[in-house]
Structures are given as C-alpha cells and as structure tokens.
C-alpha cells in the first residue's frame, strides 16, 4: 500500500497546530505547515524581533518550532496578520480587529484551497471556526481530498446550548456573556461552525467531551479520532512535590484561564463566598476586566494576576496546592495537565475535556458543571484531609507522565493511516 501521503496542516493563527504539524513531519506525511505569522529566518516576524522586547519579544519568539524546518513552513499574508496582532493590542472595542480578522481568514482560506488543488494534496487538517471557505471550495473542486478538522474546542453549537442554559440561571455577573451571544459576529460564527462540521470528512478531538459534542449533532463515531494532547517537558517539574501541609497554613488555590463565565470562574467566586478565608488563598492567573463587578467584589479577597507568560505560570504552579478548573465547556484544558505535572491535584468540571484525566480521590475530583456547592465541598475536603495531599500529588505527576507528545505523534500517524486507507 502506498503510504507516501501528502498532508497539509493549516492554521491562520497558532493554537496547538505546531504539535499536529510536528506529528505529521515525524510520520513522514507532512507536505507543508501553512500559517501566517511565523519566525522563519527571512520573515517579517524575524525582522520585527530586532525592535521589540519584553512580553512582545517572548510572544514573537513563540511563533516558531525548533522541530520544524523553515522549508516545512509556508506563510500566507504575514504582514496582514502582523497588523491584526497589533490591532488586537490597541483596538479595545474589537471593531476594526474583528473585521480585519474576517478579511484575513477569507483570503487565507481561498489561497490555501488553491494551493491544495495545485499541489494534488491527499488530505488537509484545518481548525474549527476558521476553515469554512477552504472546506467549501475543496469539497466542490477537489472532492478526493480528505477534509479533516482538528477540533481545538468542542462543537460550537453544543457549547452554545450550554452557555445559553447557563444564562438562564441569572448569575449576577452574566452580562458579558449575555451580550456576546447576542452579537451578529457570534451568530455568524455559529453558522460557519455548522457548515464546517457538515463539510468535514473526519475530526480529531482531544477528549470525550469534544467527542460527545459532535455525536450530539449526528456525526458518526467512525469519523471521530480521539486522543489527548501531551505535556511539554519544561512543565514536567521533577523537583516539586506537595508535602503534607501544616493545618495552621492556608491552602493555595489557583485558577488558570480567562476570568469569564465560560471558564466557570463565577462558580468558583460563589464557592469563595462560602469559604473561611483563614483556610485558603485564591489566585486567578489569566486576563480579567478591571471594570467588572466581579473584580470589584473580589479584588480584596483574591489575587488577580492577569495574563502570564509560560515562565510566570510555572512559578505560580510551584506555589499552588490545588487547581480549580470549573469550565462550562472545554475541549481539553491544558492547564489541568500542566498542574498535574507539577503534582497539583485538580478539581475539574465534568464539561472540561481534561476531566478524562481525573480519577476521583486519586489525583483530584470531577464536579458537576455549574454547581458551586460541589466546588466548595471538595475544597473543604482537601482542607480536612491534608494528609492525603502528598499521595495525591504523587498520583497527579504519574497521571501527567503518561501523556507524552510521542504518544500524541503516534496517535496522529495512526489516525491519518486509517483515514487514508
């Protein structure tokens, strides 16, 4: 059987697409990784790094993988996307940003589809909510190309149902999400997501929850390939081990992610309201709204760190005892895997894909999504059972150690082989 498949991985931004491209390269199937901003030797991105510093330089340097050669990478519309990244920082209303992004995605998709046809590519791996036009063109003009969506998040239609159900609870901080789901951009994205799912031949997902989000809308199980992500070695801290805590000291609780209703942060806030703050500290690592009511209500009793770099989050993990990940809907949740690698037990909602990794009483607990009383109960359990922390910390690290990028690479290879049979 001929296994000299030509497969393209394409993403106008980044997400975990580098890892998918690396997996294809190691399997011998990668034709090109197609993107916009990437720090190739002679690229505009590389040139710009001469004039920036601090966080901006860190971000720019992250737009490169040492496991991909420059010739593996094909860039479309680099300058346009650099302008987009600038708008992301300065356009607080997102008025110009959203419109410019839409233009780039359309242009990227057209050029990508034409390239796939010209090069007689066997399969293309693209990403949800960013690929409708390329899929539509290829379905019509190159029906033999296998169209694969690597789902960075659960099916948006399924998440939309969850978000709107949550809005019915009338949480006092719900105005941001309520406004978002009523925008024309949000509803347009929903329509595009539905069309993408209808057009795709196969799906790669990282969790049972993402799989369920597709099955709910009638996707056949044999079109879905499920396997988790891996953990980067720089997150795997072999020196960190949580010791049994002195009952007189507070347990350090961390939340990692944007402080939003979607991420379930408001249910953690409700649990905090019930807490004896002599027992716990709470730290929120992720972007937040300084003008919001939730920030004004909790800034005196919680620490809001804001956006953090990889180096900063590593230091925060080292200081933490428990991660709370109460997301309303999440395809995976890499922060859960990162926390486990640092020996941090996790309290995780059952709508988070990473709940697949949690075994109750072994390395953490899975709680019902949107139920603050369960978060409260598990935090109290950890406080009352501090003698269990050391063993659970060891178990957490064991859980993370089982998930390597080598396993992910093999799973991607196996999926492509089966798809191309």
C-alpha positions as CSV (number, residue, x, y, z in Angstrom):
1,X,0.0,0.0,0.0
2,X,1.3,3.5,-0.9
3,X,1.8,5.5,2.3
4,X,3.6,8.5,0.7
5,X,0.7,10.7,1.7
6,X,0.9,14.4,1.2
7,X,-0.9,16.1,4.1
8,X,-1.1,19.8,4.9
9,X,-1.7,21.3,8.4
10,X,-3.1,24.8,8.1
11,X,-3.9,27.5,10.7
12,X,-4.1,31.2,10.2
13,X,-3.1,31.7,13.9
14,X,-1.5,29.0,16.1
15,X,-3.3,27.1,18.9
16,X,-1.8,23.6,19.1
17,X,-1.3,23.4,15.3
18,X,2.5,23.2,15.7
19,X,2.2,20.0,17.5
20,X,-0.1,18.5,14.8
21,X,2.4,19.6,12.1
22,X,5.3,18.1,14.1
23,X,3.4,14.8,14.4
24,X,2.9,14.7,10.7
25,X,6.5,15.5,10.0
26,X,7.7,12.7,12.2
27,X,5.4,10.3,10.4
28,X,6.7,11.4,7.0
29,X,3.3,12.7,5.9
30,X,3.7,16.5,6.2
31,X,3.8,18.3,2.9
32,X,3.6,21.8,4.4
33,X,2.6,23.6,7.6
34,X,0.7,26.6,6.3
35,X,0.2,29.7,8.6
36,X,0.6,33.5,8.6
37,X,2.9,34.8,11.3
38,X,6.0,32.5,11.8
39,X,9.6,33.3,12.7
40,X,11.4,32.0,9.7
41,X,14.9,33.2,9.2
42,X,14.0,35.7,6.4
43,X,10.4,36.5,7.6
44,X,9.0,39.9,8.6
45,X,8.3,38.4,12.0
46,X,12.0,37.6,12.4
47,X,12.9,41.2,11.3
48,X,10.5,42.8,13.8
49,X,12.1,40.9,16.7
50,X,15.1,43.3,16.4
51,X,12.9,46.2,17.6
52,X,10.8,44.7,20.3
53,X,11.4,43.4,23.9
54,X,9.7,42.1,27.0
55,X,6.4,40.2,26.5
56,X,6.1,41.2,22.9
57,X,9.5,39.6,22.2
58,X,8.5,36.4,24.1
59,X,5.3,36.2,22.0
60,X,7.2,36.7,18.8
61,X,9.8,34.1,19.6
62,X,7.0,31.6,20.4
63,X,5.9,31.8,16.8
64,X,8.4,29.1,15.9
65,X,9.0,25.5,16.5
66,X,12.5,24.0,16.6
67,X,11.1,20.7,15.5
68,X,10.0,22.2,12.1
69,X,12.5,23.2,9.4
70,X,11.9,26.6,7.7
71,X,11.2,24.7,4.5
72,X,8.4,22.8,6.2
73,X,6.5,26.1,6.7
74,X,4.6,28.1,4.1
75,X,3.4,31.6,5.0
76,X,0.4,33.4,3.6
77,X,-0.4,37.1,4.3
78,X,2.2,37.5,7.1
79,X,2.1,41.3,7.0
80,X,-1.7,41.4,7.2
81,X,-1.7,39.2,10.2
82,X,1.0,41.2,11.9
83,X,-1.3,44.2,11.6
84,X,-4.0,42.0,13.1
85,X,-1.8,41.3,16.1
86,X,-1.2,45.0,16.5
87,X,-4.9,45.7,16.4
88,X,-5.5,43.0,19.0
89,X,-3.4,45.1,21.4
90,X,-4.8,48.5,20.6
91,X,-8.4,48.1,19.4
92,X,-10.2,47.6,22.7
93,X,-13.6,47.6,21.2
94,X,-12.6,44.9,18.6
95,X,-14.5,46.9,15.9
96,X,-11.6,47.0,13.5
97,X,-9.9,43.9,14.8
98,X,-12.9,41.6,14.0
99,X,-13.4,43.0,10.5
100,X,-9.7,42.7,9.6
101,X,-9.6,39.2,11.0
102,X,-12.6,38.2,8.9
103,X,-10.9,39.5,5.8
104,X,-7.6,37.7,6.6
105,X,-9.4,34.3,7.3
106,X,-11.3,34.5,4.0
107,X,-8.2,35.4,2.0
108,X,-6.1,32.7,3.8
109,X,-8.8,30.0,3.1
110,X,-9.0,30.9,-0.7
111,X,-5.2,30.8,-1.1
112,X,-5.0,27.6,0.9
113,X,-7.6,25.8,-1.1
114,X,-6.0,26.9,-4.4
115,X,-2.6,25.6,-3.2
116,X,-4.1,22.3,-2.1
117,X,-5.6,21.8,-5.6
118,X,-2.4,22.9,-7.4
119,X,-0.2,20.5,-5.4
120,X,-2.5,17.5,-5.5
121,X,-2.6,17.2,-1.7
122,X,-4.2,14.0,-0.3
123,X,-5.5,15.4,3.0
124,X,-5.7,18.7,4.8
125,X,-6.0,19.3,8.6
126,X,-7.6,22.6,9.5
127,X,-9.2,24.1,12.6
128,X,-12.7,24.8,13.8
129,X,-14.4,28.2,13.2
130,X,-11.5,29.2,10.8
131,X,-11.9,27.0,7.8
132,X,-15.3,27.1,6.2
133,X,-14.4,28.7,2.9
134,X,-11.4,26.3,2.2
135,X,-13.6,23.3,3.0
136,X,-16.4,24.5,0.8
137,X,-14.0,25.2,-2.2
138,X,-12.2,21.8,-1.8
139,X,-15.5,19.9,-1.5
140,X,-16.6,21.3,-4.8
141,X,-13.3,21.4,-6.8
142,X,-11.2,18.6,-5.2
143,X,-13.6,16.0,-3.8
144,X,-10.9,13.4,-3.4
145,X,-9.0,15.5,-0.8
146,X,-9.7,14.2,2.8
147,X,-11.0,17.1,4.8
148,X,-10.1,16.8,8.5
149,X,-10.9,19.3,11.3
150,X,-8.6,19.2,14.3
151,X,-11.1,20.4,16.9
152,X,-9.4,22.9,19.2
153,X,-12.7,23.2,21.1
154,X,-15.9,21.3,21.3
155,X,-18.6,21.7,18.6
156,X,-19.5,25.4,19.0
157,X,-23.2,24.6,18.5
158,X,-23.1,22.2,21.5
159,X,-21.2,24.9,23.6
160,X,-23.8,27.5,22.6
161,X,-26.5,25.3,24.0
162,X,-24.6,25.0,27.3
163,X,-23.9,28.8,27.5
164,X,-27.5,29.7,26.9
165,X,-28.7,27.2,29.5
166,X,-26.2,28.8,32.0
167,X,-27.5,32.3,31.2
168,X,-31.0,31.1,32.4
169,X,-29.6,30.9,35.9
170,X,-29.3,34.7,36.0
171,X,-25.9,34.9,37.6
172,X,-25.2,38.4,38.7
173,X,-22.1,38.6,36.5
174,X,-23.6,37.3,33.3
175,X,-23.9,40.5,31.3
176,X,-20.6,40.0,29.4
177,X,-21.6,36.5,28.1
178,X,-25.2,37.6,27.5
179,X,-24.0,40.5,25.3
180,X,-21.6,38.2,23.5
181,X,-24.1,35.5,22.4
182,X,-26.4,38.2,21.1
183,X,-23.8,39.8,18.7
184,X,-24.0,39.3,15.0
185,X,-20.4,38.1,15.0
186,X,-21.2,35.3,17.4
187,X,-24.2,34.2,15.5
188,X,-22.3,34.3,12.2
189,X,-19.6,32.2,13.7
190,X,-22.2,29.7,14.8
191,X,-23.4,29.4,11.3
192,X,-19.9,28.9,10.0
193,X,-19.2,26.2,12.6
194,X,-22.3,24.3,11.5
195,X,-21.2,24.5,7.8
196,X,-17.7,23.3,8.7
197,X,-19.0,20.3,10.5
198,X,-21.3,19.4,7.6
199,X,-18.4,19.7,5.1
200,X,-15.7,17.8,7.0
201,X,-15.0,14.2,6.4
202,X,-13.2,13.4,9.7
203,X,-12.5,15.0,13.1
204,X,-9.6,14.9,15.6
205,X,-10.6,15.5,19.2
206,X,-8.7,15.6,22.5
207,X,-11.4,14.4,24.9
208,X,-14.6,12.5,25.5
209,X,-16.5,15.9,25.9
210,X,-15.4,17.1,22.4
211,X,-16.4,13.7,21.0
212,X,-19.8,14.0,22.7
213,X,-20.3,17.5,21.3
214,X,-20.0,16.0,17.8
215,X,-22.1,12.9,18.4
216,X,-24.9,15.1,19.7
217,X,-25.2,16.6,16.3
218,X,-25.2,13.3,14.4
219,X,-21.6,12.8,13.5
220,X,-20.8,9.1,13.0
221,X,-18.4,7.7,15.6
222,X,-16.2,6.2,12.9
223,X,-15.5,9.8,11.7
224,X,-14.0,10.8,15.0
225,X,-10.5,10.1,16.2
226,X,-10.0,10.8,20.0
227,X,-6.6,11.2,21.7
228,X,-5.3,13.6,24.3
229,X,-2.5,16.1,23.9
230,X,0.9,15.7,25.6
231,X,2.8,17.8,28.1
232,X,5.9,19.9,27.3
233,X,9.0,18.8,29.1
234,X,9.6,22.2,30.6
235,X,6.3,21.9,32.5
236,X,7.2,18.5,34.0
237,X,8.8,19.5,37.3
238,X,10.6,16.6,38.9
239,X,11.6,18.6,41.9
240,X,8.1,19.7,43.0
241,X,6.2,17.5,45.4
242,X,3.5,18.7,47.7
243,X,4.2,17.8,51.3
244,X,1.5,17.3,53.9
245,X,0.5,20.8,54.9
246,X,0.6,22.2,58.4
247,X,-3.0,22.7,59.4
248,X,-2.2,26.2,60.5
249,X,-1.1,27.3,57.0
250,X,-3.5,28.2,54.2
251,X,-4.0,26.1,51.1
252,X,-3.1,27.9,48.0
253,X,-5.8,27.6,45.3
254,X,-5.2,28.6,41.7
255,X,-7.5,29.2,38.7
256,X,-5.8,29.4,35.3
257,X,-7.5,30.9,32.3
258,X,-9.5,34.0,31.3
259,X,-11.8,35.1,34.2
260,X,-15.1,34.6,32.4
261,X,-18.4,32.9,32.8
262,X,-17.5,30.5,30.0
263,X,-14.5,29.3,32.1
264,X,-16.7,28.8,35.1
265,X,-14.9,31.4,37.2
266,X,-18.1,32.8,38.5
267,X,-19.0,29.4,40.1
268,X,-15.6,29.5,41.9
269,X,-16.5,33.0,43.1
270,X,-19.7,31.7,44.6
271,X,-17.8,28.9,46.3
272,X,-15.3,31.5,47.7
273,X,-18.2,33.5,49.2
274,X,-19.0,30.5,51.4
275,X,-15.3,29.9,52.4
276,X,-13.5,30.6,55.6
277,X,-10.7,32.7,54.1
278,X,-8.4,31.8,57.1
279,X,-8.1,28.4,55.4
280,X,-7.4,29.3,51.8
281,X,-5.8,31.8,49.4
282,X,-7.2,32.2,45.9
283,X,-5.2,33.3,42.9
284,X,-6.6,33.9,39.3
285,X,-4.0,33.7,36.6
286,X,-5.5,35.0,33.3
287,X,-6.9,38.1,31.8
288,X,-9.7,39.8,33.6
289,X,-11.8,43.0,33.4
290,X,-10.7,45.6,35.9
291,X,-14.0,47.5,35.4
292,X,-16.2,44.5,36.1
293,X,-18.4,43.9,39.1
294,X,-16.8,40.6,39.9
295,X,-13.4,42.2,40.1
296,X,-14.7,45.0,42.4
297,X,-16.4,42.4,44.6
298,X,-13.4,40.0,44.9
299,X,-10.2,42.0,44.4
300,X,-9.8,42.4,48.2
301,X,-10.0,38.7,49.0
302,X,-8.5,37.2,45.8
303,X,-5.3,37.9,43.9
304,X,-5.8,38.7,40.2
305,X,-2.5,38.1,38.4
306,X,-3.6,38.8,34.8
307,X,-2.1,37.4,31.7
308,X,1.1,35.5,32.5
309,X,4.0,34.1,30.4
310,X,5.0,30.4,30.4
311,X,7.8,31.2,32.8
312,X,5.5,33.0,35.2
313,X,2.8,30.3,35.2
314,X,5.5,27.7,36.1
315,X,6.4,29.8,39.2
316,X,2.7,30.1,40.1
317,X,2.2,26.3,39.8
318,X,5.1,25.8,42.2
319,X,3.4,27.9,44.8
320,X,0.0,26.2,44.4
321,X,-1.7,23.3,46.2
322,X,-4.9,22.8,44.2
323,X,-6.1,23.8,40.7
324,X,-9.8,24.6,40.2
325,X,-10.9,24.2,36.6
326,X,-14.7,24.8,36.5
327,X,-15.2,25.4,32.8
328,X,-18.7,25.3,31.3
329,X,-17.4,23.7,28.1
330,X,-13.8,23.0,27.2
331,X,-12.2,20.7,24.6
332,X,-9.3,19.8,26.9
333,X,-7.8,22.3,29.3
334,X,-4.0,22.2,29.1
335,X,-3.7,23.9,32.5
336,X,-5.1,20.7,34.1
337,X,-2.4,18.6,32.5
338,X,0.2,21.3,33.4
339,X,-1.0,21.3,37.0
340,X,-0.9,17.5,37.3
341,X,2.7,17.6,36.0
342,X,3.6,19.8,39.0
343,X,1.9,17.4,41.4
344,X,-1.1,19.6,41.9
345,X,-4.4,17.8,42.4
346,X,-7.3,19.2,40.4
347,X,-11.0,20.0,41.0
348,X,-12.4,19.8,37.4
349,X,-15.9,20.3,36.0
350,X,-17.3,17.3,34.0
351,X,-17.7,19.5,31.0
352,X,-14.0,20.0,30.7
353,X,-12.3,17.6,28.4
354,X,-9.4,17.2,30.8
355,X,-11.9,15.5,33.2
356,X,-10.9,12.4,31.3
357,X,-7.6,12.6,33.2
358,X,-9.1,12.9,36.7
359,X,-9.8,9.9,38.9
360,X,-11.8,10.8,42.0
361,X,-9.8,10.5,45.1
362,X,-6.6,9.6,43.2
363,X,-5.4,12.8,41.5
364,X,-8.3,15.2,42.2
365,X,-12.1,15.3,41.8
366,X,-14.6,15.8,39.0
367,X,-17.5,18.0,40.0
368,X,-20.8,18.8,38.2
369,X,-20.6,21.8,35.9
370,X,-22.1,24.9,37.3
371,X,-22.6,23.7,40.8
372,X,-20.6,25.9,43.2
373,X,-21.6,23.8,46.3
374,X,-19.6,20.9,44.9
375,X,-16.5,23.1,44.4
376,X,-16.9,24.2,48.0
377,X,-17.3,20.7,49.3
378,X,-14.2,19.5,47.5
379,X,-12.1,22.4,48.8
380,X,-13.3,21.7,52.3
381,X,-12.4,18.0,51.8
382,X,-8.8,18.9,50.8
383,X,-8.5,21.1,53.9
384,X,-9.8,18.4,56.1
385,X,-7.6,15.7,54.5
386,X,-4.3,17.4,54.2
387,X,-2.6,14.2,55.0
388,X,-3.8,12.9,51.6
389,X,-2.2,15.7,49.6
390,X,1.3,14.0,49.4
391,X,-0.1,10.8,47.9
392,X,-2.4,12.7,45.5
393,X,0.5,14.8,44.5
394,X,2.5,11.8,43.5
395,X,-0.5,10.3,41.7
396,X,-1.0,13.6,39.8
397,X,2.5,13.5,38.5
398,X,2.1,9.9,37.5
399,X,-1.0,10.8,35.5
400,X,0.8,13.6,33.6
401,X,3.8,11.4,32.9
402,X,1.6,9.1,30.9
403,X,0.7,11.8,28.4
404,X,3.6,12.5,26.1
405,X,3.9,14.2,22.8
406,X,5.4,11.0,21.5
407,X,2.1,9.2,22.2
408,X,0.3,12.1,20.5
409,X,2.5,11.8,17.5
410,X,1.8,8.1,17.1
411,X,-1.9,8.6,17.5
412,X,-1.9,11.3,14.8
413,X,0.0,8.9,12.5
414,X,-2.4,6.1,13.2
415,X,-5.4,8.3,12.5
416,X,-4.0,9.5,9.2
417,X,-3.2,6.0,8.1
418,X,-6.7,4.8,8.9
419,X,-8.3,7.8,7.2
420,X,-6.3,7.3,4.0
421,X,-7.0,3.6,3.8
